[in-house]
């Protein structure tokens, strides 16, 4: 027995030193970039009920990752604008660092960032509804219209840079971009129509960028599925998705990743009947093109000029929520 003790000790030592099963860091990654939507605000439990968490759980249990495993890196920050993504040390820098570290990790050849989702733009437009915005006092004035056009241009430039740098860093990753929904769609009244037009203009910019062939990105269009259904899909704060809204968004993102049409339960597709729903969908997020001010409707520029204050301020406390999320006074 004494002769066996050294052998047993050696065996135990070797067992302790032997490589452990693949750790979480050895699995491929899903990186999420965005604002409060990515963070999960509006869900009863943001950590598990947000669209990013739901998408991750569905992917992790799918045939693609069931054996390989999948890590979630959720970088979403409530209140983030498209410009915030590009700040030094911001979400884009963190995502690029994560991608680079995984590519340079020689311990595993299967731990790269394989899925990246981006949702942004909601807070860009909410900035036009703050108390110091010219759109509050003079929504039909040139300064307000200029701010709206400037916001669209800034969103386009920022989103373009974000996607270009992500694609350059991760040329083989599934890159998915989400468009916006109107949080008051289906409530009726002029604000509903105006918000629809404004969101359509913003989504047109998002799709224009995401559809560039060199970016090889997919568009996850939630706009048409929220249209007319905000009462059922938006949380009590009047802005963010509730549990059902996040579930719908997760399915749209998952479908974009898997290259298929979304499959949704009937209860999430029952519209709230309003007169405006007889019109064709607006925006280009997988929808019909929206007319430009030079087209059939010469008054569209004026409609869009009042879209932000009339619709966003109409849902109540939206600007306050924006300021609180960004830590401003």
Secondary structure, DSSP 8 states (H G I E B T S, - for coil): -HHHHHHHHHHHHHHHHS--S--GGGSEEEEEEESHHHHTTTSTTHHHHSHHHHHHHHHHTSTTTTTT-EEEEE---TT--TTGGGSTTSHHHHHHHHHHHHHH-TT-SS-SEEEEEEE--HHHHHGGGSTT-HHHH-TTSHHHHHHHHHHHHHHHHHHHHHHHHHHHH-TTSEEEEE----TTTTS-SHHHHHHHHHHHHHHHHHHHHHT-GGG-EEEE--HHHHTT-HHHHB-TTSSSB-HHHHHHHHHHHHHHHHTS-----GGGS-----GGGGS---SSSSS-----TTSS-TTHHHHHHHHIIIIIGGGSSHHHHHHHHHT--
